[in-house]
């Protein structure tokens, strides 16, 4: 039977990247106790306003078809939020709503590139980015991010990576998997390169409210870059509500007019009762992000300090987000081999760096979304496994 080429382009780019996570889940179902530090799912209840507003909206019968662009109350709330953030007037014409950031990324990318084009993206990169890019027929053009430079994208590295077919830079700050946060100066320098080469910027900003110390900066907030920038985000992290699947894209009005029929063809709107809850949530400070940010930062410190003496492991403090990114290459194993060995020997599940690009092959990503005691126990087991590798290496030397 015939299959469309998209199925070939995306082969191996879906759940295959989460093989260690899925194996850990299978072990748990079979009765094995596993410390699961794989995915970025908040370990706190969603912002209380969400449940209250969903209940109210359902009681009011808000279950009909939606506007393809988004429900008016949510568009109003987003316009207020982004007008305040950017210092410019953001209207309904600048916004399209989606069920989550992932869907927004897919539709935005489909609107901007196609076969014969290339999309620049920092490597390491979030696990789904390659699939989002390749689904359009475009190819991914990696921009190497250096551990020695804290995995911050630099303008000169971007310049070196650009080829004539590049059309878009997919920029992620705060960054998953490394936790790197770009400053306004970093973004201005990167934006200058994008202007010279006529590049769009897609800014994935889902971790905006989970920065540990630095200030958040966005190309959308830079008046010189706003005309070429589309920001995508959601309430998944900021309001601890990944299952709500409520996100959006904000960008130039002309772009959003072109994006709208793509979004309507895919989805034709969100669920009105979820849109109402999202609107209520983003019109006020998040009820969970401050406490979540504090706990993630504390757990990161616990992990980094506990792994400091582990042989063959270098784990730097992240600047934001839900993960620590540890270099395990000195153990003699790849990130994938280390993750699989750790799961088998110590029943600790982490993500192998290879799920996040070629530059990440010698790393593991460790989720911070478990309680402090589990973080401490996981660090102890990771260090013990690293010590066993070191002892094994000494015996065979």
C-alpha positions as CSV (number, residue, x, y, z in Angstrom):
1,X,0.0,0.0,0.0
2,X,1.1,3.6,-0.6
3,X,2.1,6.0,2.2
4,X,2.8,9.7,2.1
5,X,6.4,10.7,2.3
6,X,5.7,12.5,5.6
7,X,5.6,9.1,7.3
8,X,9.1,8.4,6.0
9,X,10.4,11.8,7.0
10,X,9.1,11.3,10.5
11,X,10.2,7.7,10.9
12,X,12.1,7.4,14.2
13,X,11.3,11.0,15.3
14,X,8.2,10.3,17.4
15,X,8.0,8.1,20.5
16,X,11.3,6.4,19.5
17,X,13.1,9.3,21.1
18,X,11.4,8.5,24.4
19,X,12.4,4.8,24.4
20,X,14.1,4.9,27.8
21,X,11.0,6.7,29.3
22,X,8.7,4.1,27.8
23,X,10.8,1.3,29.0
24,X,10.8,2.7,32.5
25,X,7.0,3.0,32.4
26,X,6.8,-0.7,31.3
27,X,9.0,-1.7,34.2
28,X,6.7,0.1,36.6
29,X,3.6,-1.5,35.2
30,X,5.4,-4.9,35.7
31,X,5.9,-4.1,39.4
32,X,9.5,-2.7,39.5
33,X,10.0,0.5,41.6
34,X,11.6,3.0,39.3
35,X,12.6,6.6,40.1
36,X,11.3,8.4,37.0
37,X,13.3,11.5,36.0
38,X,12.5,11.7,32.3
39,X,9.7,14.1,31.3
40,X,9.0,17.7,32.3
41,X,5.6,17.2,33.9
42,X,5.1,19.5,36.9
43,X,4.7,17.7,40.2
44,X,2.3,20.2,41.6
45,X,-1.4,20.6,41.1
46,X,-2.5,23.0,38.4
47,X,-3.2,26.7,39.2
48,X,-6.4,26.5,41.3
49,X,-8.1,29.1,39.0
50,X,-8.1,26.6,36.2
51,X,-10.3,24.0,37.8
52,X,-12.7,26.6,39.1
53,X,-13.1,28.4,35.8
54,X,-13.5,25.1,33.8
55,X,-16.3,24.1,36.2
56,X,-18.0,27.5,35.7
57,X,-17.6,27.4,31.9
58,X,-18.9,23.8,31.7
59,X,-21.9,24.7,33.8
60,X,-22.5,27.7,31.4
61,X,-22.6,25.3,28.5
62,X,-19.3,26.4,26.9
63,X,-18.9,23.2,24.9
64,X,-19.8,24.4,21.4
65,X,-17.6,25.0,18.4
66,X,-14.9,27.6,18.8
67,X,-13.7,30.5,16.7
68,X,-10.8,29.3,14.5
69,X,-8.5,32.0,15.8
70,X,-9.5,31.5,19.4
71,X,-12.3,32.4,21.9
72,X,-12.7,36.2,22.3
73,X,-12.0,36.2,26.1
74,X,-8.8,34.4,25.6
75,X,-7.7,36.6,22.7
76,X,-8.5,39.6,24.9
77,X,-6.4,38.2,27.8
78,X,-3.5,37.4,25.5
79,X,-3.6,40.8,23.9
80,X,-3.5,42.5,27.3
81,X,-0.6,40.3,28.4
82,X,1.6,40.7,25.4
83,X,0.8,44.5,25.0
84,X,2.0,45.0,28.6
85,X,5.1,42.8,28.0
86,X,6.2,44.3,24.7
87,X,5.1,47.9,25.3
88,X,3.3,47.8,21.9
89,X,-0.3,47.3,21.0
90,X,-1.0,43.6,20.4
91,X,-4.5,42.8,19.1
92,X,-6.6,39.8,18.1
93,X,-5.0,40.1,14.6
94,X,-1.6,39.2,16.2
95,X,-2.8,36.0,17.9
96,X,-3.9,32.5,17.0
97,X,-4.7,30.0,19.7
98,X,-3.8,26.3,19.7
99,X,-4.1,23.2,21.9
100,X,-0.6,23.4,23.3
101,X,2.8,24.7,22.2
102,X,3.6,21.6,20.1
103,X,0.6,22.2,17.9
104,X,1.4,25.9,17.6
105,X,5.0,25.0,16.5
106,X,3.8,22.6,13.9
107,X,1.3,25.0,12.3
108,X,3.7,28.0,12.5
109,X,6.5,25.9,10.8
110,X,4.1,24.6,8.2
111,X,3.2,28.2,7.3
112,X,6.8,29.3,6.9
113,X,8.8,26.5,5.3
114,X,8.6,23.7,2.8
115,X,10.7,21.3,0.8
116,X,13.9,23.0,-0.3
117,X,14.1,25.2,2.8
118,X,16.2,24.9,5.9
119,X,15.5,25.8,9.6
120,X,18.3,26.7,11.9
121,X,18.1,25.4,15.4
122,X,20.5,25.2,18.3
123,X,21.9,21.7,19.0
124,X,21.2,20.4,21.7
125,X,17.5,20.9,20.9
126,X,14.1,19.8,22.3
127,X,13.3,16.3,21.1
128,X,10.3,17.2,18.9
129,X,11.9,20.0,17.0
130,X,13.5,17.8,14.3
131,X,10.1,16.2,13.6
132,X,8.3,19.5,13.4
133,X,10.8,20.8,10.9
134,X,11.0,17.6,8.8
135,X,7.2,17.3,8.7
136,X,7.2,20.3,6.3
137,X,9.7,18.8,3.9
138,X,12.3,21.3,5.1
139,X,15.6,20.2,6.6
140,X,17.1,21.0,10.0
141,X,20.3,23.0,10.0
142,X,22.0,22.6,13.4
143,X,23.8,25.5,15.2
144,X,26.2,23.8,17.6
145,X,25.8,25.0,21.2
146,X,28.9,24.6,23.4
147,X,28.9,23.2,27.0
148,X,31.9,25.5,27.7
149,X,29.7,28.5,26.8
150,X,26.8,27.3,28.9
151,X,24.9,26.2,25.8
152,X,24.0,29.8,24.9
153,X,23.5,30.5,21.2
154,X,26.0,33.0,19.9
155,X,25.6,35.3,16.9
156,X,28.9,34.2,15.4
157,X,28.0,30.5,15.6
158,X,24.6,31.3,14.0
159,X,26.3,33.2,11.2
160,X,28.7,30.3,10.5
161,X,25.8,27.8,10.3
162,X,23.6,29.8,7.8
163,X,23.3,28.4,4.3
164,X,21.5,29.9,1.3
165,X,18.4,27.8,1.8
166,X,17.8,28.9,5.5
167,X,14.5,30.6,6.1
168,X,13.8,30.4,9.8
169,X,15.7,30.3,13.2
170,X,13.9,28.2,15.8
171,X,15.0,29.8,19.0
172,X,14.3,28.3,22.4
173,X,14.9,30.4,25.5
174,X,14.8,29.4,28.3
175,X,16.2,26.3,26.7
176,X,15.2,22.7,26.9
177,X,17.2,20.5,27.6
178,X,20.0,22.6,29.0
179,X,18.3,25.4,31.0
180,X,20.3,28.1,29.2
181,X,18.7,31.6,29.2
182,X,19.6,34.2,26.6
183,X,20.0,37.9,27.6
184,X,18.5,40.8,25.7
185,X,22.0,41.6,24.3
186,X,22.4,37.9,23.2
187,X,19.0,38.2,21.4
188,X,19.8,41.6,19.8
189,X,23.1,40.1,18.4
190,X,21.3,37.0,17.1
191,X,18.5,39.2,15.7
192,X,21.0,41.3,13.8
193,X,22.2,38.2,12.0
194,X,18.6,37.2,11.2
195,X,17.9,40.7,9.8
196,X,21.0,40.5,7.5
197,X,19.9,37.1,6.1
198,X,16.1,37.7,6.0
199,X,15.3,35.0,8.6
200,X,12.1,34.5,10.5
201,X,12.5,33.8,14.2
202,X,10.2,31.3,15.9
203,X,10.6,31.8,19.7
204,X,9.6,28.9,21.9
205,X,9.1,30.6,25.3
206,X,7.2,28.0,27.3
207,X,9.6,28.2,30.2
208,X,9.4,32.0,30.5
209,X,8.2,31.9,34.1
210,X,10.6,29.3,35.4
211,X,13.9,31.3,35.3
212,X,16.0,31.0,38.4
213,X,17.8,34.3,38.4
214,X,18.3,36.1,35.1
215,X,15.8,38.3,33.4
216,X,13.6,36.9,30.6
217,X,14.2,38.4,27.1
218,X,12.4,37.8,23.9
219,X,12.9,38.8,20.3
220,X,9.1,39.7,20.2
221,X,9.8,42.4,22.8
222,X,12.5,44.0,20.6
223,X,10.8,46.5,18.3
224,X,13.5,45.9,15.7
225,X,12.8,42.1,15.6
226,X,9.0,42.0,16.2
227,X,8.2,42.1,12.5
228,X,10.0,38.8,11.9
229,X,9.2,37.0,15.2
230,X,6.5,34.6,16.2
231,X,6.4,33.7,19.9
232,X,4.8,30.4,20.9
233,X,3.9,29.4,24.5
234,X,1.2,27.8,26.7
235,X,0.1,27.3,30.2
236,X,1.7,23.8,30.4
237,X,4.6,24.9,32.6
238,X,3.7,28.3,33.9
239,X,0.4,27.0,35.4
240,X,1.4,23.3,35.8
241,X,-1.3,22.3,33.3
242,X,0.2,20.2,30.5
243,X,-2.9,18.2,30.1
244,X,-5.1,21.2,29.4
245,X,-3.3,21.6,26.0
246,X,-3.8,25.3,25.8
247,X,-1.3,27.4,23.9
248,X,-0.9,30.2,21.3
249,X,1.2,32.0,18.7
250,X,1.8,35.7,18.7
251,X,3.3,37.5,15.7
252,X,2.8,40.0,12.9
253,X,-0.8,40.4,11.7
254,X,0.1,39.5,8.1
255,X,1.7,36.3,9.3
256,X,-1.3,35.4,11.5
257,X,-3.6,35.9,8.5
258,X,-1.6,33.3,6.6
259,X,-1.4,31.0,9.7
260,X,-5.1,31.1,10.4
261,X,-6.3,28.9,7.5
262,X,-3.6,26.4,8.4
263,X,-4.8,26.3,12.0
264,X,-8.5,26.1,10.9
265,X,-7.8,23.2,8.5
266,X,-6.1,21.3,11.4
267,X,-8.3,22.1,14.3
268,X,-10.8,24.9,13.9
269,X,-10.3,26.2,17.5
270,X,-9.8,25.1,21.0
271,X,-12.4,23.9,23.5
272,X,-14.3,27.0,24.7
273,X,-14.3,25.9,28.4
274,X,-10.5,25.4,28.4
275,X,-10.1,28.8,26.6
276,X,-12.2,30.5,29.3
277,X,-10.1,29.0,32.1
278,X,-6.8,29.9,30.3
279,X,-8.0,33.5,29.9
280,X,-8.8,33.8,33.6
281,X,-5.4,32.2,34.5
282,X,-3.2,34.5,32.4
283,X,-5.0,37.7,33.5
284,X,-3.4,37.4,36.9
285,X,0.0,36.1,38.2
286,X,0.3,32.4,38.1
287,X,-0.8,30.7,41.3
288,X,1.9,28.1,41.1
289,X,4.9,29.3,39.1
290,X,6.7,31.1,41.9
291,X,6.7,28.1,44.3
292,X,7.4,25.7,41.4
293,X,10.4,27.8,40.3
294,X,11.8,27.8,43.9
295,X,11.4,24.0,44.2
296,X,13.0,23.4,40.8
297,X,16.0,25.6,41.7
298,X,16.4,24.0,45.1
299,X,16.3,20.5,43.6
300,X,18.8,21.5,40.9
301,X,21.3,22.6,43.6
302,X,20.7,19.4,45.5
303,X,21.4,17.3,42.4
304,X,24.5,19.4,41.3
305,X,26.1,19.2,44.7
306,X,25.3,15.5,45.1
307,X,26.9,14.7,41.7
308,X,29.9,16.9,42.2
309,X,32.1,14.0,43.4
310,X,30.7,11.4,41.1
311,X,33.4,10.0,38.9
312,X,33.1,10.8,35.2
313,X,30.0,13.1,35.7
314,X,29.9,16.9,35.2
315,X,26.6,18.5,36.0
316,X,26.2,22.3,35.8
317,X,23.6,24.3,37.5
318,X,20.8,25.2,35.0
319,X,19.6,28.8,34.6
320,X,16.0,27.8,34.2
321,X,13.5,25.1,33.5
322,X,12.7,21.6,34.8
323,X,15.9,19.7,34.0
324,X,19.6,19.3,34.8
325,X,21.9,18.4,31.9
326,X,24.8,16.2,32.9
327,X,27.9,15.3,30.9
328,X,28.6,11.6,31.4
329,X,31.1,11.2,28.5
330,X,34.1,10.7,30.9
331,X,32.5,7.5,32.2
332,X,33.3,6.0,28.8
333,X,29.7,5.6,27.8
334,X,27.4,7.5,25.5
335,X,24.4,9.2,27.1
336,X,22.1,6.4,25.7
337,X,24.3,3.6,27.1
338,X,24.6,5.4,30.4
339,X,20.8,5.9,30.7
340,X,20.0,2.3,29.8
341,X,22.7,0.9,32.2
342,X,21.4,3.2,35.0
343,X,17.9,2.0,34.5
344,X,18.9,-1.6,34.6
345,X,21.4,-1.3,37.5
346,X,19.8,1.3,39.7
347,X,16.1,1.6,38.5
348,X,16.6,5.3,37.8
349,X,15.1,6.6,34.5
350,X,16.7,9.6,32.8
351,X,16.6,10.8,29.2
352,X,19.7,10.1,27.0
353,X,21.2,13.1,25.4
354,X,21.0,11.6,21.9
355,X,17.2,12.3,22.0
356,X,18.2,16.0,21.9
357,X,20.7,16.2,19.1
358,X,24.3,15.2,18.1
359,X,25.9,17.7,20.5
360,X,24.1,16.1,23.4
361,X,25.3,12.5,22.7
362,X,27.5,12.3,25.8
363,X,24.9,13.8,28.1
364,X,21.8,12.8,30.1
365,X,18.8,15.0,30.9
366,X,17.6,14.6,34.5
367,X,14.1,15.8,35.4
368,X,13.7,17.9,38.6
369,X,9.9,17.2,38.8
370,X,10.1,14.8,41.8
371,X,10.3,15.6,45.5
372,X,13.6,16.5,47.2
373,X,14.0,13.1,48.8
374,X,13.7,11.4,45.4
375,X,16.2,13.8,43.9
376,X,18.6,13.0,46.7
377,X,18.1,9.2,46.2
378,X,18.4,9.4,42.5
379,X,21.6,11.4,42.8
380,X,23.0,8.8,45.1
381,X,22.1,6.0,42.7
382,X,23.5,7.9,39.7
383,X,26.8,8.4,41.6
384,X,26.9,4.8,42.6
385,X,26.4,3.7,39.0
386,X,29.1,6.0,37.9
387,X,31.5,4.7,40.6
388,X,30.8,1.1,39.4
389,X,31.8,2.1,35.9
390,X,34.9,3.7,37.2
391,X,35.8,0.6,39.2
392,X,35.1,-1.6,36.2
393,X,37.4,0.6,34.1
394,X,40.2,0.5,36.7
395,X,40.0,-3.3,36.8
396,X,40.3,-3.6,33.0
397,X,43.0,-1.0,32.6
